[in-house]
Amino acid sequence: MNTYLYGYQDKLYINLTNLCSNNCDFCVRNTADGVGGHNLWLENEPSAEEIIAELRGMNLDKYAEFVFCGFGEPLYAFEKLIEIGRFLKGKGKKTRLNTNGQASLIIGREVLDRIEKKADKNPGSVKTRNENHTKDGVCTLQKNPENYAESGSAKDSEEKGICNPYENHTKDGVCNLRKNPETGGCRSYENPERKDICKRVVGILRGAVDTVGISLNASNAERYNEICRCAFGGEGFYAMLEFAKECAGKVKRVILSVVDTIGEDEIEKCKRLAGEVGAELRIRKYSAV
C-alpha cells in the first residue's frame, strides 16, 4: 500500500517520490522502510490530483505545517509539489520543502517552461537533467571529462586532460572561472547556467512554500560527496549552495542543516558557510529510524 500522506507530531508529511540524487551515509532509507510506523516505499508515485483529493477529505486545521518530505527528493516531483503547495497556500496553510537543494541539476528547463506557461494545466512527468558539469559534452569548468571519477589529483587531471570537479577549477591557486569581486577568492559555485535555473525555480517555489530546509551535510564539495555519494559528483554541492543563496531573501525562511555526527570543526565551518549564503543553520540529531 502506498503511503502518500502521513502525520508526525503536529505536521503532515507529503511523500511524492522515492527518487533521489544522493545516497547519504546517514539516510534512514538505509536502515528502515519508513518512519513513525509508516512504510514510505512507493509502488506508484501519486499525481497532484490524488494528493489534493486526499487533502480535501482531511481536517487540515489539525496540522501546524505541511512538509514535502518523504522517502525521496521532492524536487524530482517539482510540478506536483508546486500544484499541491499552491493548493495548501490557498487554504492559508504553512508549507515547507525539505530538499538536498540540487534544483538546477534535477529540474529541467522544459519543466520550468511548462509551469510558467501552463500553470493551470495538469503537470506531466518530471524529466531530470543529469549532465554532471558538462553542456553539450563540453566541460563548463575546464575539460571534457570522460571519467572524472577516476581523475585523481588536480595535477594528474591536468596531465590526463580530465577534469576534476573538486580541484580542477583552479590552477596555481587562481580560479579559472571567476573570482569573488570583494575578496578575490574563488566562487566556483556561481555557475551562470545553474544560477539561471535556480532563479526560475525559486521564482516559482516562493508561491508554494514558506520554508525551505536544505541538507548541507558538509563544508566542502569533496567531503559532501564522501558523505552523500551524489549522482552529480562534486557539482551537487555547488548547485546546492547556489540554490540556498537564491532562496535567501526570497523565501520566507531558509534553513541549512547538518547531522551532529560530522564533528565540531565541520559544524563550525558549516555555520560560517550558512552565514555566507544568508541562511540559518540547524544541527540535526542523528537517528537510524
N, C-alpha and C positions, 0 to 999 in steps of 0.2 A: 504493500500500500504506500502511495506517495504522500509524504508529509510536506505540504507547501507552506503552511502557516503553523506556528507553534508558539505558545506563550511561555515566557520565562520571567519570573518575578513580576514586575509591572509593565513589561514590554511584550509586544507581539513581533516575532521574527518572521521574515519572508524569505523562503528558501526557493530560489528561482532556477538554480543550475548546480551541477557538480563539476563543471569545467573550471580549471584554474591553471594559471601560467606558472605558479610556484609549487614547490613540493617541500615545504618547510620542515625542518627537523622537529619542531615542537608542535606541529599541527595535530589537532585532536583526531583528524581522519586516520592518522597512523595507529591509533590505539583504541578507537571506539567507532561505532556505527552512527553515533549521534550524540545529542546532549539532552539532559532532563528526561530521559526515557523515551525520546523521540528518535526513530530511525530516519536519518536525513539523506540516505542514498536514494536517488530518484530513478525509477524505471522510465518515466517520461517527464519532460520539462513542461511546466504549465504555460498556458497562454495568459496574457494580461487579462483577458475577459474572464477566465476561470478564477483568477485570484480576486478580481473585483467582485465577481458574483458571490464568492465566499465572504468577502468583507461586508458586502451589503446585508448578509444574513446574520452578522455578528453585532454585539453591543460594543461599538468602538470606544465608547466612553470608559470602558474597563481598563484601557491601556494608556499609559503616560507617553509612550513613544512607539513608533513603528519602524523597525530596523530591517534594512535589506542586508541580510547576513544569514548564510546557511552553510551548506557543505560544498561551497564553491565560490568563485569570484563573481559577484553580481554584475560587474561591467561586461561580462560575456552575454548578459541578457539586458543590455542597456536600453533598448527600445521598450521592453516590457517594464523595466524599472521606472522609466520616465512616465509612462502612461499610468502606472499604479501610484507613483508618487504624486502626480498631479491630481489624481482622484482623491487621495488622502488629504492633500493640502486644501482641496476644495471643500473638504469636510472640517477644515480647521484643525487638523491633526499635526502633531510634531513628528518629523521623519528624520531618519539617519541612514547613511550609507557607510558600511564597513567594507574596506577595499584594500587591495595591495597597491593601488594608485597607478597602475601601468596603463592608464587610459589611452594614451597616444599609440600604444603598441597593440592594444586589444580591439579598440573600436575603429573600424574603417571609415574612410571619408564617405563611402556610399551610405553607411548607416546614418551619419550626421545629415547628409543630404535629404534622406527620406524623412527624418524627424523634422527638419527645418521646413521642408517644402510640403509635406503631407502629414502634419501633426494630428489631423483629425481622422486619419485612416488607420486601419488595423496594421500594426507593425509586422514586418516579416522576420525571417530568421536573421540572426546576427552573424555576419562574416567576420573572421578575425584577420588582423593584419600582422603577420609574423614575418617581418623582413629582417629581423635582427637589426643591425645598424647599417643596412645597405639600402640603396634605392636603385632600382633597375640593374641590380648586380654590381653596382659600383659603391664601394665603401664611402659612407658620408664622413668618416673620420680621416683615414689615410689611404688604405689599400683594400682591394677586394679580397675578403677572407675566404679561402676555400675550406679551411677548417681551423677557425680561430681558437677553438677549444684546446688545440694542441700547439698553440703558438709559443708557449713558454714565456721567457722574459722579453722585455722590450727590445733588448739587444738582439736576441735570437729572432724575434719577429722582424726586425729591420733587415737582418741578413737573409731571412727566408722570403721576404716580401709578403708576409702575412700580418694582418692587423691584430694587435692585442687590444681588446676594448677596455681593459683596465689601465694599461700603462701607455699605449702607443699613440695617444692623442698629444703626447709631449715628446720633445726631442731636446736634449741638453737643458731640460728644465723650462723650456719655452713652449707655451701652448700653441699647437698648430691650428687650433680652431679659432679661438678668440680669447680675450682677457677681460677680467673684471676691470672696468674703467676706473673704479675707485682705488683698487689695491694693486692692480697689475697681476693678480693671481688668476689661476685657471678657473673658468666657469664652464667646464666641459658638459655640464648637464643642460646648458642653454642651447639646445639644438633647434634651429628655426622651424624645421618641418614638424617636429613633435610639438613645439610650442604653439604652432598654429592650430593643431588638432586639439590640444589642451584648452585653448581659449574657446573654441567652439563647444567642446564638451561641457565646460564649466558654465558657459552661457545658457546651455540647455538645462544643466543639472540644478542650477540655482533656483529654478521654478518648481523643483520636485523634492528637494531635500533641504533640511535646516542645518544638519550637521554632517560633516564628512570625517570619518575616522580612518586613518591611513596607517598601515603597518610599516613602520620604518625599519625596525629589526636590527639595523647595524649602521655604523657611521661612515662606511665607505663601500664602494662597489664590490671589491674583492671579498670582503667579509660578508656582505649581503648575499653574494652568490654562493658562498660556502654554506650559509645557513638555509637559504631559501631555494637553492638549486633552480634558479629562474630559467624558463624556456627561452628567454630573450638574452641570456647571458648578462654581462655587466650593464648592458643598456637598460635593463629593467630598473636598476637603482636610480639612474639619471632621469628616466621617464617619470618615476615616482616623485622625485624631488620637484620636477617641473610642474607636475600636477598639483602638488601641495602648494607650491608658490602661487600658482594661478588661482587656486581656490581661496587662498588667504585674502581677506578683504572683500571677497565677492560672495562667498557662502557665509552664513551667519557664524558658524563655529567650525574650526579645523583643528583636529587633534592627531598628532603623530604618536604612535605607540611602540614600545619595546617590551620584551619579556624580561623579567627580573633576573634571568639566568645568564645574561650576556656579560656581567661583570661591571663593577663600579666605574672603571676607566671608560668603558664603552658607553655606559649610561651618561656620563658627563659629556662626552663628545656628542652624543645624540641630543642632549639638552641644548648645546651650542648650535647644532645644525637646525634644530626645530626653531630656535630663535632667529636664525638667518632667513628662513623661509616664511616667518611670521605666523607660526603655529604653536599650539600648546604641546607639551609632551606628557603622555600618560605612561606610567610604568605598570604593566600587567603582571599579575602573579601567575606563574606557570601552573597549569593544571592539565593532567593527562586525559581528563574527561570533561 
